Amino acid sequence: MDPMKLSQILGTLSTVWFFLFFVGMLLWVFWPSRKRHMDHQSRIPLQDDER
């Protein structure tokens, strides 16, 4: 196989893979059953340090 053709195929496959990974992460974060956990995580930076 021509190295240029292989490079194009691998570039296309990596783009599709990263897009699917990104969509999967969005689904995981915004899934309705995870709302309570994500709300808790979003308030962590606003909590006072207890030292």
C-alpha positions in Angstrom: 0.0 0.0 0.0 1.2 3.5 -0.9 2.4 5.4 2.3 0.4 8.5 1.3 -2.8 6.5 0.9 -2.2 4.8 4.3 -1.6 8.2 5.9 -4.9 9.5 4.6 -6.8 6.4 5.8 -5.2 6.6 9.3 -5.9 10.4 9.4 -9.6 9.8 8.6 -9.9 6.9 11.0 -8.4 8.9 13.9 -10.7 11.8 13.2 -13.7 9.6 13.3 -12.5 7.8 16.4 -11.9 11.1 18.3 -15.3 12.4 17.2 -17.0 9.3 18.5 -15.0 9.5 21.7 -16.1 13.1 22.2 -19.8 12.3 21.6 -19.5 9.4 24.0 -18.0 11.7 26.7 -20.8 14.2 26.2 -23.4 11.5 26.5 -21.7 10.2 29.7 -21.6 13.6 31.3 -25.0 14.8 30.4 -26.9 11.5 31.0 -29.9 12.3 33.2 -29.1 9.8 35.9 -25.7 11.5 36.5 -27.2 14.9 37.1 -26.9 14.7 40.9 -23.2 13.6 40.8 -22.3 16.3 38.2 -24.1 19.0 40.2 -22.1 18.0 43.3 -18.9 18.1 41.2 -19.7 21.6 39.9 -19.9 23.0 43.5 -16.5 21.7 44.6 -14.5 24.8 43.6 -16.9 27.0 45.5 -16.5 25.2 48.8 -14.3 26.6 51.5 -11.2 24.8 52.5 -11.4 23.3 55.9 -7.8 23.4 57.2 
